[in-house]
Structure formats: C-alpha cells, structure tokens
Amino acid sequence: MRIVVTGMGVVSPIGMGVDHFWKAAIKGMSGIRRIQSFDASRQRSQIAGEVIGFDPTSFLSAKQVEQTDRFTQLALLAASLALEDAGHLDGYAPERRAVSLGSGMGGFATFESSAARKLQNKSIPPFTVPRIMANSAAAWIAARYGLKGVNLTSSTACSSGGNAIGMGLDLLRTGKADAVIAGGAEACVLPLTMSGFEALFALSTHYNNDPEQASRPFAKDRDGFVIGEGAGILILEKEEEAVKRGAKIYAYLAGYGCTCDAMHIVAPEVEGQVSAMKAAIRDAGIPLERVDYINAHATSTPLGDIVETKAIKELFGERAQEIAISATKSLIGHTIGASAAIGSIATVMTLYTGTIHPTINLAEVDPECDLRYTPNQAIQQRVQTGMCNAFGFGGNNVSIIFTTV
Amino acid sequence: MDKTDTEQKVIQFIASKVENVDVSQITTASQFGELGLDSMDTVQLLFDAEEEFGVSFDGDEVKNFRSVGDIVNHIDNHPPSVSA
C-alpha cells in the first residue's frame, strides 16, 4: 500500500498558501523581521519570523477567535488551504477521516497572557485551558470539518510536526484511517518562551539590527536560531483511493523513522540522528543511494548544524557530497512544532517542481559544515527522493521520506 | 419604564458581544439561554462584563446568574473600586 500527498496548506512568515510560500522560498526571501507583536526591547533576541498580516477574523467568527489560541488559528487556516487544495474528502466516512497534528508549545500565547493576569490577581478568561491544551488545534480542525476518526497530537518539541506526519502514515498503513489531515502548528513568538530559549543561549542575539541576516544555518558566524511561527498541513490518502477520486498527487509519503538519543535533554547527538534517517530509509524500502535531497533540520545553532552535518556524512559516507541540502529555517526561522511540517511541504515542492530552494545567508560556510547546502541561489535539479529531518529537545529524532510519483 | 443608565450600558455591551442578537431583543428579563448562549458562552460573557464594567463577580454568586438583570443588579450594588 502506498500513501500519497494530495493537498498542502502553509501559513508562514514568507507567505500564506503553498504558491506564495514556494515563490518566496525559491527567491530566497527572508521572513525575519524585528518583532511586531509585542515590545521586544527587553529581549536579548528581538527578531522573529512572524506571520505578518494574519487576520483570524477573516475566516473565524468573533466567538471562535475568542475561544482559540493563535496556534490553533494558524492551524485552521493551513487546514482550510490544504483541504481546498486536495478537493473534497466527502467520499470517506467521517469516522475514517483522522487528524494528526504536532505542536511543541500548544497555546502558549494564552498561557503567558493568562499567567500574567493571575500574577496580578485578575480573573482568568474561561477559555484559558481549552485554548492552551496542545490538542486544541487538532480538535478545532476536526470540529470545523466533521473529521470524526482518530484525533491525535504529538508534542515532541521541535520534531512535533514530523512525528505527526509519521503518525499519519502509520494510521493509513495500519488501516485506522482512510484520510489524514497531518502537520504542525506553532505560535510562540512570545516574551516568556523567548526568554526561556535565551536562557539556554539558543537564540540569535547578534543580528537584532539586521534581522534578515540572522537565520544562517551552516554559516561560519551563526549564533543561534531565530524563533518563528506558522503552520503546515498535508492531506494524506492511500494511492488507490486518491486515484479513484481523481485527486492531484504531489508525491508519495514513503517512509518514517523516529528514534530517541536517550542521552541529553537539549544537546543533539549524531548516533540518534543517523538511526532515525536510517530507519526512515529502511521504512521506505529504498536503497541509501536513492536519497538525493535533504531538507535539513538546520536551525542555525552553532552545535546543531555541525552534528547534523556529521550525521549525514556518517550515514551516506562519500556520497553525502552529492546530496543537495537546503535549510528552510534560513528563510522563516525555527517554527518549532510546525517546522517539520513546513519543511515537509518544501520537500514535496522540491520533488514536484524540480527546484531546490536555497539556504540563504551562506556567504561564508563553517569549515565544519562541508556539504552541498544550496547556498543563496535556488538550483534546478530533478529530485526523486527527498528526506525531511527534524530533531527536537528531548533527543527526539524524526526523518520523513517523500518520493516522486 | 425607562431603562437605567446601567441597564442601557449592559444591554449595549451584550448586543456587541452576542452574535445575531440586536439591542431591541434584549431586556433585563432576558435569560442567557434565550439569547442563544450555552453555559460556556455565558461564562465568557460574564468574564468580558467584569472587564468592561470594572467589577468582579464572586464565583458562587455567578453560578446563580441567569439573566441580563442579574448583571445589572450586581453592577448597581457593587460600584467599581477606585483601585481596580
């Protein structure tokens, strides 16, 4: 049984909708700006990839806006774009339509604002809990579209969206669903969340006056990741059913690997990343040599990009030099639980269009990062097998394989 | 009988918050259920009313709120504190 991607929706700092997103991505546009949503003058990192111009009232009632956190609103828009792209799924029984979503932080905007009120002894908005809970976005998508099957949320930090897509694959293969709305959403460009990452020295702080330059995976002078927000949703179906209903087919979702370092709560580790990539390739039933594109996790932290580079070299050996790699986070920052979903959409678009988007801000490469990162300019190259990596706090490693139809 | 100042303000406020309900359809006797509000909608409305009118509804008391008049009476009996 083969699983296909039949629709995609993305809400990102460089555009809403796959067309806008992809046009901006292949141009190498940066969505990183000085933070607009709150006064960030007291943050050490004052920049982010925000979804500027996102207006939830354009598609939700005032009551729905009041009852939902921003991460849910971003997910709802991405889901509507993906479902519109896929065409109707009405042929499937409601109980056979599933949702598998990822979010690292859940409704943290609500958490921060309600916590601030509580600390001032003010009353707490009644929808505080249903807005914060990590499965809020999945539940709202189900309610909006009558998706009465399995409804799951993966919260595995920066790999959440990857686990959610992998779970979608498993649900289809094991016969627990006929169609899955899978992806991730995150909206944590927020003072407390950012301060938490700052305390770990994880965020970029040297480019506050030059935001577009700040997210620079594999570059010599990178100094941390830039926080981002967004959502990415993929519609997954079995090939036979998708063909029967005449759906547009973007790519096969061919394999999923997931491992845990079981070592350190935040530091990445080569072995775990290698084993996740290996597991995904084995799951896809393809030889190592077939992988010709990697959408790297590549957050722009000094350690992370080196570890991922080492892992790719360890797995692929000398052939690692032949694999085209790009870092979507160079364009939009690190969208945490949405990052693997948006990275998966970029991977699918690479397969579908034969264009590899660039890793921007890569004028001078770190000598320890010595692979083909597609620096600064998109390249035209027919890619048949693309792998999207996502590595999260907790030592969670996810790799997903897409192949051309 | 003419509406009091508080009644008018509360009714205006509720009309602005509740979907598909017009000022002319709301009186102090209007029960929240009659305005199409379920229990969570009502809790949200009362929370918004606290913010709007600078009052604080006691948790036990608020459980007995059924109508627009209950909000009006509470506001009239508990003028906002200066420090709030």
Interface residues (C-beta under 8 A of the other chain):
Chain A: S61 A62 K63 E66 Q67 S123 P125 P126 F127
Chain B: K17 E19 M40 D41 V43 Q44 F47 E50 S56
